[in-house]
Every structure is written in structure tokens, then in C-alpha cells.
Amino acid sequence: MQADKNQQELIRLLAFGIMALFFVVMPAFLSSYGEQVMTRFLIFALFAMSYNIIFGYTGLLSLGHAIFFGAGGYVVALLKLRYDVDLFWVSAPLGVVIAASIAALFGIIALRLSGIYFLLVTLALGQMMYSLAWKVKWLNSPGVQGIVGIPFPNLGMGFTLNMTGVYYLALIFLTISAALLYRLVGSPFGLGLIGIREGESRMEALGYNTWLFKYFAFVISGAFAGIAGVLFSYYNSFIEPNHLGISTSLLPMIMAIMGGLGTFMGPLIGAAVFIFVETYASIVSPLRWPLMLGGLLILTIMFARDGIYVYMLWILRKMRYGYGSTKS
């Protein structure tokens, strides 16, 4: 039994090693456009993973997750616009801290409620932040709704990254974040979140402070969304009020649902499918992209309700047993 477990762990590590090598060498074989698409995938994979903590593992359906994503991006943009600060080692940590702080404040408000009321409160908070960014002139470049001209990360000593550098920066942060989140969901804290999702009243009866568990999950989720927002601002060179609103909040939700809620790899798979279908549709038929997205989501719900990743595992399990096997 122990030998089988060690073998499975070795196979898993080997698979992750091959995947890491694949992403490291990929830019050498991509066009500049392909590199941008891959960078976008890495950023939104992290965004979807952050959302999976609050929805997939804790069971809290939020429509305000873009608040933290946009906050991270706006901090980077405002530091450059208002104070001419573009040093990565200042902008990025501050963006994450501000995103986590907003999550800590809004968590106190939103987590007083549950179910549909929690959903509505997060929606209201998101729209409030959207309106604030839209109307306050200090949060916008002159004559523009949003902030334009966000430069690539300045690492100091005269060294500024290009798009390839942003790709590797996103890859590094996704890898570190994925490792941290993997440890989190496998820890007693992560198991406690799953217990809350499956039956909060039972967890309370066992003596758990379920509100505190949900609050920490909300703040952690917001912090990782802030990292994604910081990276997005560098990648996109533009941040706007919509990046705080419901249209952006729906993106990680759709990615997590498509990939597989409550699974570690699900958001990554969902982000990959979403971004590459979006890219293909924008080339072939840009005006019909929402129709293609809706159709893809419907097909996923109809034929892979638990998510594409879970369905892939089911197929691989069937292939392992082989045809005619008596195992189930």
C-alpha cells in the first residue's frame, strides 16, 4: 500500500515537472501574440484558483470577487499615475496588501449573511466599487474612464521587463500561489472549509467557529485575486472600472465551474478552455464570442456537470481498467 502511494506521488511529481518544463520553454516557440495569450491564461488561472477557495471549497457564491482583482491593478496604476512610482517591489506588494485589506473589511460586512443574501451583498459591494472608480476623477487618467499607460514592471537598477518577462513573472507567481493553495486545501483548515461547505451546522455542533473559517478564506481568496490583478495591470497596461464590476467577477466563476469546483486542477483546466476558446472566437467570429461561451457552458453543465477536470479523471479511470474489466 505504501509502495503504491509512493509510486503515485512520484508519478504526480514527474507530471508536474514535465508541465513546468513545458511552460518554461514555451515562449521560445510562440509568436508575440501567442505569448500574450499564454500570459493571459496564467493570470486568469490564478484568478480562478483564488475564486475556487471561496466558492469551490467554502461554498460561498460571490459576485464581487473582481473587487480584489481590480484593487490590485488600480494600486499599481495609481502609484505610477499620481506618484510616478513604478518599482515592482513597491507596487506589487502594496497592491496585494490593499486587496487583502479590502477583503478583510468587506468580509466583515458580507459574512454577516449567507446564501442568496451573501450573493446580493457581494454584488452590491462590487457595483459600489465600480461606481466609485467610474465617478472619482482621481481614479482615472485625464479624459479616460480608467488608467492608461501602465508600464512593464521595473525591477530596479535600470532593469525593466518586456512581455516575455511578464510571462515568466506570471508563471512564477502562479507556481508559488498554486503550491501555497495546494498546502492550504490539504491542511486541517482546508478540510474545515470543505466541512463548512458540506454542512455548516454540523461543523458548528462539533465546536468549530465557522464564521472565522469563512472570514479567513474570504481574505486569503482576496489576497490571491489581488496578485492576479497586479499581474493583469502590467500585462494589459490599462485598468478600468469594469475590472471591478460584475462582468469581471463572472469570469473566474465560469472558469471554476467549467473546470471543476472544489478541485485543485479544475480552475486551471477551466481557465485554459475559456481563454483559448475566447482567443479562437475573437479571430473567427468576434461578435459571436458570447454565444460560443454560453454554448460551451451549457454543454459543460449538461455533459460534465462536475467539471471538465472531473470528467477527464473519470475517462482516465475507465481507460485504466480497460474494456471488459469487472471493476467499477
N, C-alpha and C positions, 0 to 999 in steps of 0.2 A: 504493500500500500504506500509506504513511504517512498519507495523507489519510483512508483508511478507518479507520485506527486512531484518528486524532484525532476522527473523527466518532463512533465507538463510545464513546470516552472522554467526549465531550460529551453523548451520549445518557445515559450512565451517571450523570454528574454531574447532569443535568437530572432524571433519575428520583429520585435521592437528594434533590434539592432539593424536589421535589413531595412526596415521602414525609415529609420533615422538616416542611414546612409543614402537611401533613395532621395530624401528631401535635401540632404546636404549637396549632392552632386547635380540635382535637377536644374538649377539656374544655368549651368553650362550648356544645356541642350534646349533652352527656351528662348523664344523671341522676347523682346521687351514687353509686348502685350501679354504674352503667356506668363511672364514673371509677375506682372501686375495682378493677373487673375489668381495666381497661386498665393500671392501675398494677401489678397482679399480673403481667400479661403482660410488661411492661417488665423487671421484676425477674427473672422466671424466664427470659426471653430471654437476659439477661446470664449467669445461672447456667448455662444450656445452652451458651452460647458458651464459657464457661470450661472446661466439661467436654469440649467438642469439641477443645480444644487437646491434652489428654492422651490422649483416645481416638481422635477422628477423624483427627488429624494424626500423632500419635506411635504409635498402635496399642496403647496400654496400657489394658486394660479394668479399671476401678476400681469397687469397690463401697463406697468410703469417701469420696467427694467431698463428702458433706454435712458432714464434719468441719470443713471450712474455711468452709462456708456458715454452719453453726451457731456456729462460733467467733466470726465477725464479729458475729453477732447477740447472742451471750452477752456479749461485751465491752461493747457499748452498754448492755445491760440491767443488767449488774453495776455499771458505773460509776454509773448512776442509783440502783440499789437500795442499794448499800453505801457510796457516797461522795457521793451527791447531785450527781453531775456529769452534766449533760445538754447541755453545749455541743457542738454538732455538730463544730466544728473540732478538738475534742479526741477525742471518742468515735469518730468515723468513721475518721480516720487510724490511731488506735490499734487499732481493730478489724481493719483491713486488715493492719497490721503483725503483729499476733498471728496472724492466719490464715496469712500468708506464712511466719512463723516456725515454726508447727506443720507446715506443708507441708515446710519445709526439714529439720526433724527427722525427720518420718515418711518423707520421700523417701529418706533415708539407709538406713532400715530396709527399706522396701518394694522399692526398686530393686535390692536385692541378689538379687532373684528375678525371674522372668519367667513369662509365660504364666499358667496356672491358679494357680500358687503366688503370683504377684503379686496376682491377684484375691482369693485367700483371705486374704492378709496385709492387704490394704486393708479387706476385710470385717471381719476381727478387730479392726483398729485402730478402725474405725467403731463397732463394738459396745462396745469398751472405753470410748470417749468417751461413748457413750450411757449405759453403766452408771455411769460417773463422775458425769455430770450428774444421773442419777436418784437416786443414793445420798448424795451430798455435800450436806448441808443448806445450806451456804454458797452453793451454786449455785442455790438455789430461794427463791422468796418464802415467807414463813411459811404453812404449811398447804397449799401448792400445789406440784405437780410441774412446775416451770418458773418463769418470772419474768413477772409480770403488770404492767400499768400503765406500759408503756414510752411516754413522751410523744412527741409530734411533735418534729422537730428544732428545737432552739433555736439560732438563728444569731447570738445576742448582741444587745446593745443593746435588749433587750426585744422582739425580733422572733422569733416562733415560727411555723413553717409550719402549714398545715392540710393536709387530704388532697389538695387541688389542688396545693399546694406540694410535697408528697411526689411527686405525679405528675411534675411538671416536674423535680424533683431526680433521679428515676429516669430520666427521658428524657435529661437532661444527662449523667449518668454512663454510660448505655448508649451514647450517641452518642460520647463520648470513648473509652470502652472499645472500641467497635467500630472506631473509627479506628486505635487503637493495635494491636488484634489484626489488622486488615487489613494494616497495615505489617509486623507480625511474621510472618504466614504467607507474605507475599510476599518476605521477606528471605532471605538465604542461610541464616540459622538455621532459618526455617520450611521451606525446601526440604530442609534437612538432616533435619528431623523426618519429612518425607514419605519421604525415602530410608530412614530407620530403619524406618518402618512397612512399606515395601515389601521391604526386605531388609537387616536389621541386620548380618549377616555380611559382606555386600558393602561396606557403609559402613566397617566396621572394617578390611577389607582395603585400602580407599582411604586409611586413616590417620586417620579420624575417631574422636574419643573419644565413642563413642555413649552411654556412661553419663552423661557430663557433659551432653550434649544432653538426655537424658531427665530428668535431675535439674532442669535449669533450666526445662524445660517443666512439670514437676510443681509447682515453686514458683510459676511465673507463673500457672498454672492455679488454684492455691490462692489466690493473691492476688486474682484477679478474682472467684472464688467468695466470698471474704471481703467484697468490695464489695457483691455481691448480698445476702449475709447481713445486712450493716449496713442496707441499704435495707429488707429484709424486716422487720427488727425494728421500724423506725419505722412501716412500713405496717400490720403485724399487731398491734402493741402488746403482743405476747405471744411468748415464746420458750420452747420446752420440749425435753426430751431427744430426742423423736422427730425434731427438726430436725437432730440429729447422726447419726441412725441410717440403716439400710439403706432404709427406706421413703422417706426424702427423697433418698437417693443414687440411687434408681431413677428419680426424676423427670427430671433432666437427661439421663440415659441414654436414656430413652424419647423425649424431645423431640428429641435429636440424631439418633437412629436414624430416627424418623419423618420429620424434615425432610431429612436427608441428611448422613451422616457425612463429614468431611473437606471440606465445602464451607463457604464463609463465610456464606451466607444460610440454609443448611439449619437450623441451630438456631433462628433467628428464626421461620422458617416452622413448624417443629415445635412451638415454644412457643406460637405463635398458635393452631394447630389444637388442641393439648392444652388450653389454658386456656379457649378458647371452647366446646369440646365439654364440658369439665368444668362450665362455668357453665350451659350448656343442660341438661345431665343433672341437675345439682343442683336445677334448677327443675322439670323434668318428672318425673324419677324418681330421687330421691337414692339410694335403696337399690340401684339397678341401675347406678350410675356405674362400678364396677369392671368389670362385664360389658361395658358400652359401650366402655370404654377397651381392654379385651382384644380386643374385636372390631375396633376401629379399628386396633390394632397389627397384628393378623393380616392384615387387608385391605391394609395398607401393605406388609407383608413379601411378601404374595402377588402384588400387582399393581404395586407401586412399590418394589422391593427396594432400590434405591439411594437412596430417599428421595423425598418429595413434591416437593422443590425440583428435583431432577434430572429427575424425570418431567415437571414443568412446563416445564423448559427443552427437553426432547425434543418436547413438544407444540408449543411456540412455534417450534421449528426446522422442524417439519413444516408448520406454517401458513405460515411464511415462504417455503418452497419452493413451496407450493401444490400442488394436485392435478394430476397428470399430469406433474409435473416429472421430469426424468431424473436429477436429483441425488439422492444418497443421504446 
